[in-house]
C-alpha cells in the first residue's frame, strides 16, 4: 500500500454503513411518543414521582438525596436517589433484583459528588411513563422487606 484516496466532505468523515435501521426506529419512537403526547407523559411522570416520594416517606432507615418534588410531583426528575442505613447500595440492588425489581446502584457518573457527600455508592429508582402505581408499591414493599432482612442480620 503506497497511497490513500479520500472521499470528499462530508463522506470522508462517515465510516461504514449509515445507521439506517436505527434512524427508522428513532422515527417510530418519535411517532409513538408524539401520539401519546409529551404533555401527557410529563403529567403522568409527575404523578408517579409524587406517589413514589409519598411511599418512600414511610420507609425506615432511608436517606433521600436531591430536592423533593412539588405537591403535584413536578420540580424534579422522575427519580429517587437514596441510601439505606447500614446497607450498601450494591447489596440492596442485588437483593431487589432477586425479587424482580430493577434499580441502579453506584456513582451514577457523579463520583465527585459522592466523594463530597461521603458516600461510596447510592441507589436510584427511575420512573417513566411505562411504569405504574402498582410497580411503585411492589418496589417499596420489596425495599422494606430487604431493609428488614438485613436489619435482622446487622442490628
JOCORTA-V890244 format. One record per pair of residues at least 12 apart in sequence whose ideal C-beta (glycine too) atoms are under 6 Angstrom apart, sorted by the first residue. I is the first residue (numbers start at 1). J is the second residue. Records with the same first field share a line. If there is no record, write none. Layout:
I=J + J
This chain:
41=129
44=129
45=78
46=72 + 73 + 74
47=73
48=127 + 131
49=69 + 73 + 78
50=69 + 73
51=133 + 136
52=80 + 136
53=69
55=136 + 140
56=80
59=143 + 144
61=84 + 85 + 147
62=82 + 84
63=83
64=82
65=81
66=81
78=127
79=124 + 126
80=125
81=122 + 124
82=123
83=122
84=147
86=154
87=150
89=105 + 121 + 122 + 123
90=105
92=123
93=105
95=146
96=142
99=142
101=139 + 142
103=123 + 125
104=124
105=121 + 123
106=121
108=124
